[in-house]
Amino acid sequence: MENKKKSTIKDIAAVLGLTPSAVSKALNDHPRISEKTKIAVKEAAIQLDYQPNYLSSALRKGKSNLVGVIIPRVNSHFFSSVVENIEKVLNLNGYNIIMTQSNELYAKECQEIDTLLKIQVDGIIASMANETTDLEYYKKIKSKGTELVLFDRGEEELNVDYVGIDDYKSSHLVVDHLVSQNCKRIAHIAGFKHIRIYKERIRGYKDALEKSGLAAPENWIIESNLRLEDGRRIMQQLLDSPERPDAVYVAGDIAALGALQVLLENNIKVPEEMALIGFSDEPFTSLTQPSISTVNQHSDQIGKLTAEAFLERINNPKKKMINRIILEPELIIRQSSNRNLK
């Protein structure tokens, strides 16, 4: 089947007997073009199925009104909610987004950054992949003069605007609650500590235990990708250990779900024999039996504030002060950790 030739401004001009320059001005609502001509040009553009070349337009104007958004994965309510709220705010301000996912892979993340830079987006909003330890590609964004804002997973070394929650305090909320439920052997299924947010959660966990006079054996802090299978594998590992914990704090709800599955399969009473707390307040956590206690990261606020930080930065390019917005975490107590429920 023969591919249909794309219509151009020259085709519209030929149909209407106008110059390409006049057609271009009409399509961009130039004040010196009459309303009658603008209407005729736009009707011809529809009939010819004309699609503007945004890349060419960006090269001419030095602005694309496109923003790249890089997230680790789409199968997460947290990230999808953040993106939804970023898009709402940016759309209202004349920007469209191009969303990509790294699948937690460093090489794919680098490829996405290169692609977004090639199509000349006005800025990039990102949350880093689990594999990312080398920040050179993020530094490349800055060196190109492209605005960069990070959310959730971001590194202070990059010295860019950032929006997230207080991860250190989150762990204190979790451990303090578990201690109040008379838990004394609290393990932690963690993310990789080379990522700042997981490092902060581990630090908060250790300090909170020490504050309560409890030990935090290193073999009870197990790092992982926080996938469902990681939660299952590590929970079974903890159940098989010589000294079984009586509570587990998981740094991600999907892994917490895997951990809960293993507990139920082994006929462990939750929370009586083993309390469990996740992180992120994924929708399914309120639907499981028992429901899973978790930490609310305020994804809607993070999305909105991240978009606003981007807009402030792009509208004030000479602004030197870095904007770091840290939200208060909220512990949501449900059946999996509440031993006081009748």
ZIJO-V882890 format. One record per backbone hydrogen bond with DSSP energy under -0.5 kcal/mol. CO is the residue of the C=O (numbers start at 1). NH is the residue of the N-H. E is the energy in kcal/mol with one decimal. If there is no record, write none. Layout:
# ZIJO-V882890
co=<CO;CO>
nh=<NH;NH>
e=<E;E>
This chain:
# ZIJO-V882890
co=<7;8;9;10;11;12;13;13;19;20;21;22;23;24;25;26;30;34;35;36;37;38;39;40;41;42;43;44;45;46;52;53;54;55;56;57;58;65;66;66;67;68;69;69;70;71;72;72;74;76;77;78;79;80;81;82;83;84;85;86;87;88;89;90;90;91;96;97;98;100;102;104;105;106;107;108;109;110;111;112;113;114;115;116;117;122;123;124;125;126;129;133;135;136;137;138;139;140;141;142;147;148;149;150;151;152;153;155;156;161;162;163;164;165;166;167;168;169;170;171;172;173;174;175;176;177;178;179;184;185;185;185;187;188;188;189;190;192;194;195;195;196;197;198;199;200;201;202;203;204;205;206;207;208;209;210;217;218;220;220;221;222;226;227;228;229;230;231;232;233;234;235;236;238;242;246;247;248;248;249;252;253;254;255;256;257;258;259;260;261;262;263;264;267;269;269;269;275;276;277;279;282;283;284;284;285;291;291;293;294;294;295;295;296;298;299;300;301;302;303;304;305;306;307;308;309;310;311;312;316;322;323;323;324;325;325;327;330;330;331;332;332;334;334;336;337;338>
nh=<51;12;13;14;15;16;17;18;23;24;25;26;27;28;30;29;33;38;39;40;41;42;43;44;45;46;47;48;50;49;54;57;58;59;60;61;62;96;122;123;98;125;71;100;127;102;103;104;76;80;81;82;83;84;85;86;87;88;89;90;91;92;93;93;95;94;67;99;69;71;105;131;109;110;111;112;113;114;115;116;117;118;119;121;120;147;68;149;70;151;132;135;139;140;141;142;143;144;146;145;124;161;126;163;153;154;128;158;159;150;325;152;327;167;170;171;172;173;174;175;176;177;178;179;180;181;183;182;186;187;246;247;249;190;222;251;224;195;196;198;199;200;201;202;203;204;205;206;207;208;209;210;211;212;214;213;220;221;188;222;223;190;255;231;232;233;234;235;236;237;238;239;240;241;244;275;187;250;277;189;256;257;258;259;260;261;262;263;264;265;266;268;267;269;271;273;274;248;293;250;253;285;286;287;288;292;293;336;278;296;332;280;297;330;302;303;304;305;306;307;308;309;310;311;312;313;314;315;316;319;324;162;325;326;164;327;166;296;332;333;294;334;337;338;276;339;341>
e=<-0.5;-1.6;-2.6;-2.3;-1.9;-2.0;-1.4;-2.0;-2.0;-2.5;-2.2;-2.3;-2.5;-1.2;-2.8;-1.6;-1.8;-2.3;-2.5;-2.0;-2.7;-2.4;-2.2;-2.2;-2.2;-1.6;-2.2;-2.3;-3.0;-1.1;-1.1;-2.3;-2.6;-2.2;-2.0;-2.8;-2.5;-2.4;-3.0;-0.7;-2.4;-3.1;-0.5;-2.7;-1.8;-2.3;-1.2;-0.6;-1.2;-2.5;-2.5;-2.2;-2.6;-2.2;-2.0;-2.3;-2.8;-1.9;-1.7;-2.5;-3.0;-1.6;-0.6;-0.9;-2.7;-1.7;-2.2;-0.5;-2.7;-2.3;-1.9;-1.1;-1.9;-2.3;-2.0;-2.3;-2.1;-2.3;-2.3;-2.5;-2.2;-2.1;-1.8;-1.8;-1.1;-1.1;-2.4;-2.1;-2.6;-2.1;-1.1;-0.6;-2.1;-1.9;-1.2;-1.4;-2.3;-1.4;-1.8;-1.6;-2.8;-0.6;-2.1;-1.6;-2.0;-0.9;-1.7;-1.4;-1.6;-2.5;-3.0;-2.4;-3.1;-1.3;-1.8;-1.5;-1.2;-2.4;-2.1;-2.8;-2.7;-1.8;-2.3;-2.6;-1.9;-1.0;-2.2;-1.9;-0.5;-0.6;-2.1;-1.4;-2.7;-0.9;-2.3;-2.7;-1.3;-2.0;-0.5;-0.7;-2.3;-2.5;-1.8;-2.3;-2.5;-2.6;-2.2;-2.5;-2.5;-2.4;-2.1;-2.4;-2.4;-1.3;-3.0;-1.5;-2.1;-1.7;-3.5;-0.6;-0.6;-2.1;-0.6;-2.2;-2.1;-2.6;-2.6;-2.0;-2.1;-1.9;-2.4;-2.4;-1.8;-0.8;-0.7;-2.3;-2.7;-0.6;-2.1;-2.1;-1.8;-2.3;-1.6;-2.3;-2.5;-2.2;-1.7;-2.1;-2.4;-2.3;-1.5;-2.8;-1.5;-0.5;-0.5;-2.4;-1.7;-2.2;-0.7;-3.5;-1.8;-2.0;-1.3;-1.6;-1.2;-2.8;-0.5;-2.3;-3.2;-0.5;-3.3;-2.3;-0.6;-1.3;-2.4;-2.5;-2.2;-2.9;-2.3;-2.1;-2.2;-2.3;-2.1;-2.5;-2.4;-2.0;-2.8;-2.0;-0.8;-2.2;-0.7;-2.4;-0.6;-0.7;-2.4;-0.6;-1.9;-3.4;-0.5;-0.7;-2.1;-0.5;-1.3;-1.1;-2.0;-1.1;-0.9>
